[in-house]
Amino acid sequence: MSAPTTRFAPSPSGLLHLGNVRTALFSLLAALPDGRFLLRIEDSDRERVSPVFEEALRADLRWLGFGAYMDEAAVLRQSQRAAIYNDYLKRLEGMGRAYPCFCTQAELGAERARLRAQGLPPRYLGRCAVIRPEVAQGRIAAGETPVWRFRVTEGEEVGFHDIVRGPQRVATTLLGDFIVRRANGEAMFFFANALDDALSGVTLVLRGEDHLANTPRQILILRALGLPVPEYGHLPLVLGADGVPLSKRDGSGSLAALRKEGFLPLAVINYLARLGAVVGSDQLLPIAALAKAFDSRRIGHAPAHYDREQLLHWQRLAMAQTPVAEWLAWVADCVPEADRQRFVEAVRPNALFPEDFRRWAQIVYGGRLVLDDEARAAVAAVGAQFFRAACAHLKEGGAPSDLPAALKAAGYAGRPLFHGLRAALTGRIAGPELKDILALMPRTLVAQRLLEYGNADAKDL
């Protein structure tokens, strides 16, 4: 089989959420290593789209690493293709497969109500399909602005194999003659969408299951025009913790929010690759390796649920694999140069996000210390005498790194010793190895923080 050509066709009307990004990722993985992955901007709905959102989605895709696999100079924009859509509409009209419809919204509403009252699905019954072409043209010349409908042949079935959901069959009687161009001259989404897929050589379309109802209509359009019909796969939607599908309109699960929080692109793509799909590896993999392990035939049928804990799991793995050199550059403005290597190596096991390095730099090098509840309890549990003993060690010239041994010699041991000392110095009872923190923290800062709880005189130290 020839390598597939896939595409991602977002509408820039909101921020990309994880459901959108998963669709893009699955499409990319299905195309690799030898196929093509295309980006198309579906911006024909001028009331909803925004260049701000378009730039945001392009930035998101580049951040994820997709830019290496797509030619941004070849991106299609639907707003620039109106002449193409009009040309193919005229071809349908010439074949008798498209006609103008002058029905009002009131008339259509009454028709739908009658069908529902009879227990039938609402569809257009073809009132304007019988208007003679010369009569229709006269009405248009007189100033009426019709929509244009595709003429559906009744009594047939549209069949296709969905690579996710299996065989699909839809009776044309259920479809009715559907609109392909609005009264304002804009092509309907699924008309433009189908033409763009066929004309750009797309052979596999992966998209959300909310587009499943469009597919039979698109197949009818392409067959009528003699254009190639791609293979389709409709993905279950991604649901949030509330059980509601993620939406770019409300920003839920947006990639921009995750980026701001500090998630790494490698963590996001590894999480999404397994969100509702089976990947033949449980290792953290780059895109090219994920493509080898990914099989579009192993995408599940059930809705996928966004699980933050799973995303955090992949974040931990991604952080662990990040080269130390990247973090050295990242902390250059907040850690003394002589300490950077030791600091990064000490903090790295406890850093879930890049910002954690900055937070620990503030703790280690003198930022305002705020104790959490557990740390306050640990400080209270060991008492002021514990800290006076620690201060005495420093007064006698002892090194901060020797504090645990000195306190042990003074009769303190175990969890109280280490929790109490760590709590006073870092504001937490967990974190990087205490010996590493003591080796990095300036002696004056150690003394200052111990004094606060030992009621000692600063001049003694």
Secondary structure by P-SEA (a helix, b strand, c coil): ccbbbbbbbbcccccccaaaaaaaaaaaaaacccbbbbbbbcccccccccaaaaaaaaaaaaaacccccccccccccccccaaaaaaaaaaaaaaccbbbbcccaaaaaaaaaaaaaaccccccccccccccaaaaaaaaaabbbbbbbbbbbccbbbbbbcccccbbbbbcccccccccccccccccaaaaaaaaaaaacccbbbbccccccaaaaaaaaaaaaccbbbbbbbbcccccccccccccccccccaaaaaaacccaaaaaaaaaaccccccccccccaaaaaaaccccccccccccccaaaaaaaaaaaaaaccaaaaaaaaccccccccaaaaaaaacccccccaaaaaaaaaacccbbbbcaaaaaaaaaacaaaaaaaaaaaaacccccaaaaaaaaaccccaaaaaaaaaacccccccccaaaaaacccaaaaaaaaaaaaccccccc
